Amino acid sequence: MTTQKTYTVGQITPAELDALSARHPQGGFQQTSHMATLAQRGGITIDCVGVRNAAGTIVAGCMIAFTKGRFGLEGSIWLGPLCDEDDAELLAAMTRAITICARKHHAVSVSCWPGQVYMRRTTDGEPDGPADDAAIENMTRLGWRHAGFDRGYGSIVNRWVYLKDLTGIKDGDALLKTYLKNTRRNVKIARNSGVTVRRLGRDELDVFHDICEMSAEKQHFANRDLAYFQRFYDSFGDDAQFMLAEVHLDEYLATWQGKFDAATKEVERLEGTLPTAKYPDSVRKKIANARRDLDAATARVADATERIGKYGEVVPVAVGLFVWHPRELVYFSSGSNGDFAKFYAPTALQHEMMSECIRRGVTLYNFYGISGLFDDPDDEGHGVLEFKQGFDGFVEELVGEFTLPVSRVRFALMQLAHKILKR
C-alpha cells in the first residue's frame, strides 16, 4: 500500500522562483527572476508556476517562456523544471502545473530541457555512474515526448556540459596544481606575457561584442547583437560579469627586452672566458645555449615591437560572460582574437574566475556546453573540448529535450508541417 503525497499547484512569484532555484540541486541562472526579466525585455511572455507540499513549501517550480510559433504560442522551460524527475508523484504535480499554465496562455505545446543528470561521465566521456532511465520513463509516462540522446551542440540548451568541482581547493595556487600540465604552463605564460583580467562596464560592451564577433566569424556561427548583451547586463546586474583579458604589450616588451639584455651579457661573458677556459667544449655548449636564449629574446622583442606598432600598447584579446548563481558560476559566452592565441588569454580568464569562485565559497564551476563527441578530432567542438579538459573536470550528460503537447489538434498540425518542410 502506498501513501499519496498532497500537492497543490499554481502560480509562484519571481522571488519564490529565486528562492527555489537557490536551494534546488538543479538550480541555475536560467530559472531565476533575472532570466525572466531578460526574456521580457526581449519581447517574450513569461509565467512562473510551482508545486507546494502539504506544509505550503514550494518543492518544485519553473519559469515558462512563451514565444510565437506558426500555430500559436509555444512554451519553453530552459534547464527546468526544477523538479526531481525520479519522484513520479512530484513530477506529475509539476506537469499538471505546467499544463494548466500552458492552457491559460492557449499554447500549442511546452518543451523543456531539465537539469536532471542522465549520466555522470569522466573528463574523457567514460561512464562514471548509472544511467537515470527512471527519469525519462516518468516523463514519457506523463505524456512528455523525448527528443532522444543526441550529440553535438544544442540549438537552445546543451545536453552535454563540462564542469569542475572546486570543493576543498583553498586558493589559486592550489587550483593551478589541479590542471593538466599544458594548461598550468599556459596560465604561467599568460602571467609572464602582460595578460591582465578586468571587469567591463556597460559602456564597454561594444568591446565584448566585437571580440565575440571575431570568434563567430572564425567558427561560422551567429553572434548575439550588442543590444542582447546590454539587456543581459541590465537584467542580471552584479550576477553577470562581462570580463576582459587584455595584453599589455609594453609590459611584454619590457620583459623580453630584459631577457634580451641578460642573454647578451651572458654571451659576452662566456665568450670572454673562452680563450683561457680549462674546459673549452663545456664553455662552447654554454655559449650555444645562451645564444639560443638570445635568439628567442630577439624574436620576442621584434614581435612585441611590431604588435605595438599595429595594435597599440594595450590590446583587448579575450572576453567571457560569467553568470553567478548560489550553486555555481557559469561560463556562458566568450570570444577571442586568434592573432593573440599564443598569449593564452582565455586560459587566464578561466583561472581568474575559478579563483574568484574559491574566494566566494562557490564550489561548482560550469564550463557550459560541449558536443558530447570525445574521440573525433575532426568534430567542430574538439578544440573547445580539449581546452576545457585541460582544467581537469568532469562531464554531465543531461536527460535532454522533452515536449508536452497541450493542444493536440494544433500540435498534430505542427508536426505534420514540420515533416512536410523536411522533405
TARAWO-V38262 format. One line per field, one symbol per residue. ss: DSSP state (h for helix, s for strand, l for the rest). A space follows every 10 residues. Layout:
ss = ???
This chain:
ss = lllllllsss sllhhhhhhh hhhlllllhh hlhhhhhhhh hlllssssss sslllllsss sssssssssl lsssssslll lslllllhhh hhhhhhhhhh hhhhllllss ssslllssss slllllslll llhhhhhhhh hllsssllll llllllllls ssssslllll lhhhhhhlll hhhhhhhhhh hhllsssssl lhhhhhhhhh hhhhhhhhhl lllllhhhhh hhhhhhhhhs sssssssshh hhhhhhhhhh hhhhhhhhhh hhhhlllllh hhhhhhhhhh hhhhhhhhhh hhhhhhhhhh hllsssssss sssssllsss sssssslhhh hhhlhhhhhh hhhhhhhhhh lllssssssl llllllllll lhhhhhhhhl lllsssssll sssssllhhh hhhhhhhhhh hhl
